[in-house]
C-alpha cells in the first residue's frame, strides 16, 4: 500500500456554516478552484468547515476573492 503524496493547500476557515456555504456558492459561480472540507485538526478555530484551494493557485484567486467581498476567518497553508 503506497502513501498518497501530500500537497500544499491554503485552507480558509469560517466563523459560521452559513458563511462557508455562501463562500462555496460564490466560488462555484466564479470558477474559483477548491472545495469544502471538514476543518483539519491543525486548525482549532472555525465552524467545522473549511475551503481547500491548491496553494499554487491561491495567489491569483486571492484578489478575485477580495474583489467579490467573500469573507473568511483565516487562511492557513497546510500539507494535506
N, CA, C and O atoms as a DFTB+ gen file, in Angstrom:
320 C
 N C O
     1  1       0.843      -1.181       0.000
     2  2       0.000       0.000       0.000
     3  2       0.889       1.246       0.000
     4  3       1.730       1.410       0.884
     5  1       0.707       2.109      -0.976
     6  2       1.536       3.306      -1.060
     7  2       0.818       4.501      -0.455
     8  3      -0.399       4.644      -0.572
     9  1       1.594       5.350       0.188
    10  2       1.033       6.563       0.785
    11  2       0.849       7.615      -0.307
    12  3       1.704       7.790      -1.176
    13  1      -0.254       8.292      -0.244
    14  2      -0.524       9.383      -1.166
    15  2       0.414      10.539      -0.812
    16  3       0.599      10.868       0.360
    17  1       0.992      11.140      -1.832
    18  2       1.882      12.276      -1.595
    19  2       1.066      13.474      -1.145
    20  3       0.062      13.827      -1.764
    21  1       1.514      14.101      -0.050
    22  2       0.806      15.277       0.459
    23  2       1.143      16.482      -0.407
    24  3       2.249      16.601      -0.933
    25  1       0.171      17.367      -0.543
    26  2       0.342      18.578      -1.333
    27  2       0.039      19.795      -0.464
    28  3      -0.661      19.700       0.544
    29  1       0.585      20.944      -0.879
    30  2       0.332      22.188      -0.149
    31  2      -1.013      22.768      -0.562
    32  3      -1.325      22.877      -1.748
    33  1      -1.798      23.135       0.435
    34  2      -3.084      23.781       0.214
    35  2      -3.200      24.990       1.130
    36  3      -2.627      25.022       2.219
    37  1      -3.945      25.971       0.672
    38  2      -4.395      27.040       1.561
    39  2      -5.754      26.591       2.074
    40  3      -6.628      26.204       1.299
    41  1      -5.919      26.646       3.372
    42  2      -7.166      26.232       3.999
    43  2      -7.781      27.472       4.642
    44  3      -7.204      28.074       5.547
    45  1      -8.963      27.836       4.153
    46  2      -9.658      29.026       4.642
    47  2     -10.741      28.594       5.617
    48  3     -11.608      27.791       5.273
    49  1     -10.691      29.121       6.829
    50  2     -11.692      28.774       7.838
    51  2     -12.755      29.870       7.907
    52  3     -12.554      30.984       7.423
    53  1     -13.880      29.529       8.516
    54  2     -15.038      30.425       8.572
    55  2     -15.595      30.510       9.990
    56  3     -15.419      29.597      10.797
    57  1     -16.265      31.617      10.276
    58  2     -16.908      31.798      11.581
    59  2     -18.155      30.939      11.701
    60  3     -18.480      30.468      12.791
    61  1     -18.864      30.728      10.581
    62  2     -20.139      30.008      10.644
    63  2     -20.322      29.107       9.430
    64  3     -19.704      29.304       8.384
    65  1     -21.179      28.123       9.597
    66  2     -21.506      27.223       8.492
    67  2     -22.153      28.003       7.352
    68  3     -21.886      27.724       6.183
    69  1     -22.995      28.970       7.679
    70  2     -23.655      29.799       6.665
    71  2     -22.615      30.523       5.817
    72  3     -22.738      30.586       4.594
    73  1     -21.591      31.070       6.470
    74  2     -20.509      31.765       5.766
    75  2     -19.777      30.792       4.833
    76  3     -19.457      31.144       3.698
    77  1     -19.516      29.579       5.307
    78  2     -18.822      28.569       4.498
    79  2     -19.647      28.187       3.274
    80  3     -19.107      28.077       2.173
    81  1     -20.944      27.984       3.456
    82  2     -21.818      27.590       2.347
    83  2     -21.932      28.718       1.321
    84  3     -21.949      28.459       0.117
    85  1     -22.010      29.951       1.780
    86  2     -22.068      31.111       0.889
    87  2     -20.764      31.227       0.087
    88  3     -20.785      31.522      -1.108
    89  1     -19.639      30.993       0.759
    90  2     -18.333      31.045       0.102
    91  2     -18.264      29.987      -0.990
    92  3     -17.797      30.263      -2.095
    93  1     -18.724      28.784      -0.689
    94  2     -18.712      27.695      -1.675
    95  2     -19.525      28.076      -2.904
    96  3     -19.070      27.869      -4.029
    97  1     -20.716      28.627      -2.712
    98  2     -21.577      29.004      -3.833
    99  2     -20.899      30.059      -4.702
   100  3     -20.904      29.948      -5.928
   101  1     -20.314      31.089      -4.072
   102  2     -19.637      32.140      -4.840
   103  2     -18.434      31.588      -5.601
   104  3     -18.166      32.009      -6.727
   105  1     -17.708      30.650      -4.994
   106  2     -16.562      30.040      -5.680
   107  2     -17.036      29.274      -6.912
   108  3     -16.449      29.390      -7.987
   109  1     -18.084      28.504      -6.752
   110  2     -18.590      27.723      -7.888
   111  2     -19.114      28.650      -8.988
   112  3     -18.878      28.402     -10.170
   113  1     -19.819      29.707      -8.608
   114  2     -20.363      30.653      -9.580
   115  2     -19.265      31.393     -10.341
   116  3     -19.475      31.821     -11.476
   117  1     -18.091      31.544      -9.717
   118  2     -16.998      32.327     -10.309
   119  2     -15.785      31.487     -10.690
   120  3     -14.698      32.029     -10.889
   121  1     -15.958      30.177     -10.793
   122  2     -14.897      29.245     -11.192
   123  2     -13.619      29.390     -10.364
   124  3     -12.514      29.299     -10.899
   125  1     -13.773      29.614      -9.063
   126  2     -12.628      29.644      -8.156
   127  2     -12.408      28.206      -7.694
   128  3     -13.327      27.587      -7.158
   129  1     -11.200      27.661      -7.892
   130  2     -10.967      26.251      -7.574
   131  2     -10.997      25.969      -6.078
   132  3     -10.778      26.857      -5.254
   133  1     -11.272      24.726      -5.754
   134  2     -11.249      24.289      -4.370
   135  2     -12.510      23.528      -4.014
   136  3     -13.360      23.252      -4.861
   137  1     -12.606      23.193      -2.716
   138  2     -13.805      22.510      -2.240
   139  2     -13.894      22.630      -0.732
   140  3     -12.899      22.871      -0.049
   141  1     -15.128      22.455      -0.218
   142  2     -15.334      22.454       1.223
   143  2     -14.841      21.133       1.797
   144  3     -15.059      20.068       1.219
   145  1     -14.172      21.221       2.942
   146  2     -13.680      20.040       3.640
   147  2     -13.966      20.202       5.136
   148  3     -14.171      21.320       5.609
   149  1     -13.981      19.095       5.881
   150  2     -14.023      19.240       7.344
   151  2     -12.741      19.946       7.791
   152  3     -11.666      19.693       7.246
   153  1     -12.855      20.807       8.759
   154  2     -11.681      21.584       9.158
   155  2     -10.586      20.647       9.698
   156  3     -10.861      19.823      10.570
   157  1      -9.358      20.765       9.190
   158  2      -8.268      19.894       9.656
   159  2      -7.967      20.121      11.137
   160  3      -8.181      21.217      11.656
   161  1      -7.480      19.103      11.804
   162  2      -7.228      19.220      13.246
   163  2      -6.117      20.218      13.565
   164  3      -6.007      20.674      14.704
   165  1      -5.288      20.564      12.569
   166  2      -4.235      21.562      12.797
   167  2      -4.814      22.960      13.034
   168  3      -4.129      23.842      13.551
   169  1      -6.064      23.152      12.655
   170  2      -6.725      24.447      12.819
   171  2      -7.769      24.290      13.922
   172  3      -8.656      23.441      13.833
   173  1      -7.655      25.110      14.955
   174  2      -8.564      24.954      16.093
   175  2      -9.768      25.880      16.027
   176  3     -10.753      25.662      16.732
   177  1      -9.706      26.901      15.196
   178  2     -10.805      27.859      15.103
   179  2     -11.795      27.426      14.033
   180  3     -11.562      26.459      13.308
   181  1     -12.882      28.142      13.945
   182  2     -13.810      27.937      12.844
   183  2     -15.044      27.143      13.202
   184  3     -15.233      26.707      14.338
   185  1     -15.879      26.971      12.188
   186  2     -17.198      26.366      12.359
   187  2     -17.215      24.867      12.121
   188  3     -18.246      24.226      12.329
   189  1     -16.100      24.292      11.688
   190  2     -16.075      22.875      11.369
   191  2     -15.905      22.609       9.883
   192  3     -15.621      21.482       9.478
   193  1     -16.080      23.657       9.058
   194  2     -15.879      23.537       7.612
   195  2     -14.781      24.502       7.179
   196  3     -14.580      25.551       7.791
   197  1     -14.081      24.130       6.120
   198  2     -13.033      24.991       5.570
   199  2     -13.036      24.836       4.052
   200  3     -13.512      23.831       3.524
   201  1     -12.500      25.840       3.357
   202  2     -12.344      25.778       1.903
   203  2     -10.885      25.447       1.628
   204  3      -9.984      26.123       2.124
   205  1     -10.656      24.409       0.838
   206  2      -9.306      23.986       0.487
   207  2      -9.041      24.388      -0.957
   208  3      -9.806      24.047      -1.859
   209  1      -7.943      25.119      -1.164
   210  2      -7.543      25.544      -2.503
   211  2      -6.056      25.218      -2.670
   212  3      -5.277      25.443      -1.744
   213  1      -5.646      24.694      -3.826
   214  2      -4.214      24.417      -4.025
   215  2      -3.384      25.682      -3.762
   216  3      -3.704      26.761      -4.260
   217  1      -2.330      25.532      -2.985
   218  2      -1.514      26.691      -2.584
   219  2      -0.976      27.461      -3.776
   220  3      -0.867      28.686      -3.720
   221  1      -0.637      26.763      -4.858
   222  2      -0.081      27.460      -6.022
   223  2      -1.142      28.250      -6.791
   224  3      -0.795      29.121      -7.589
   225  1      -2.408      27.967      -6.571
   226  2      -3.481      28.712      -7.239
   227  2      -4.032      29.842      -6.369
   228  3      -4.737      30.721      -6.864
   229  1      -3.714      29.820      -5.091
   230  2      -4.264      30.813      -4.160
   231  2      -3.886      32.258      -4.490
   232  3      -4.758      33.125      -4.444
   233  1      -2.612      32.559      -4.825
   234  2      -2.267      33.971      -5.064
   235  2      -3.142      34.648      -6.125
   236  3      -3.594      35.774      -5.918
   237  1      -3.389      33.980      -7.255
   238  2      -4.203      34.616      -8.293
   239  2      -5.683      34.637      -7.910
   240  3      -6.418      35.518      -8.354
   241  1      -6.126      33.691      -7.102
   242  2      -7.534      33.656      -6.688
   243  2      -7.815      34.621      -5.535
   244  3      -8.946      35.067      -5.348
   245  1      -6.776      34.935      -4.770
   246  2      -6.955      35.804      -3.602
   247  2      -7.542      37.165      -3.984
   248  3      -8.430      37.672      -3.298
   249  1      -7.053      37.749      -5.064
   250  2      -7.569      39.042      -5.498
   251  2      -9.033      38.933      -5.913
   252  3      -9.838      39.810      -5.601
   253  1      -9.370      37.865      -6.608
   254  2     -10.758      37.652      -7.023
   255  2     -11.663      37.489      -5.792
   256  3     -12.774      38.020      -5.760
   257  1     -11.187      36.761      -4.794
   258  2     -11.940      36.577      -3.555
   259  2     -12.180      37.930      -2.887
   260  3     -13.280      38.208      -2.410
   261  1     -11.144      38.768      -2.858
   262  2     -11.276      40.117      -2.275
   263  2     -12.234      40.974      -3.091
   264  3     -13.085      41.661      -2.526
   265  1     -12.103      40.940      -4.426
   266  2     -12.971      41.739      -5.302
   267  2     -14.441      41.375      -5.124
   268  3     -15.314      42.238      -5.213
   269  1     -14.713      40.089      -4.871
   270  2     -16.087      39.623      -4.684
   271  2     -16.567      39.799      -3.241
   272  3     -17.690      39.423      -2.903
   273  1     -15.709      40.373      -2.396
   274  2     -16.006      40.619      -0.981
   275  2     -16.450      39.345      -0.262
   276  3     -17.396      39.346       0.526
   277  1     -15.738      38.265      -0.561
   278  2     -16.012      36.975       0.069
   279  2     -15.262      36.927       1.404
   280  3     -14.066      37.212       1.467
   281  1     -15.982      36.562       2.467
   282  2     -15.404      36.611       3.807
   283  2     -15.004      35.230       4.302
   284  3     -15.700      34.238       4.084
   285  1     -13.859      35.201       4.975
   286  2     -13.405      34.011       5.684
   287  2     -12.640      34.472       6.914
   288  3     -12.239      35.631       7.017
   289  1     -12.447      33.549       7.839
   290  2     -11.821      33.892       9.121
   291  2     -10.294      33.959       9.004
   292  3      -9.691      34.996       9.280
   293  1      -9.675      32.846       8.595
   294  2      -8.225      32.764       8.489
   295  2      -7.822      31.944       7.275
   296  3      -8.590      31.115       6.787
   297  1      -6.609      32.185       6.794
   298  2      -6.016      31.368       5.726
   299  2      -4.742      30.755       6.291
   300  3      -3.876      31.457       6.812
   301  1      -4.643      29.423       6.177
   302  2      -3.500      28.687       6.707
   303  2      -2.973      27.751       5.638
   304  3      -3.747      27.026       5.013
   305  1      -1.656      27.757       5.417
   306  2      -1.078      26.811       4.455
   307  2      -0.764      25.510       5.179
   308  3      -0.101      25.505       6.216
   309  1      -1.254      24.401       4.616
   310  2      -1.057      23.076       5.221
   311  2      -0.675      22.058       4.162
   312  3      -1.009      22.215       2.987
   313  1       0.022      21.022       4.579
   314  2       0.256      19.848       3.736
   315  2      -0.877      18.876       4.026
   316  3      -1.034      18.414       5.156
   317  1      -1.660      18.568       3.007
   318  2      -2.797      17.638       3.180
   319  2      -2.715      16.518       2.172
   320  3      -3.576      15.638       2.155
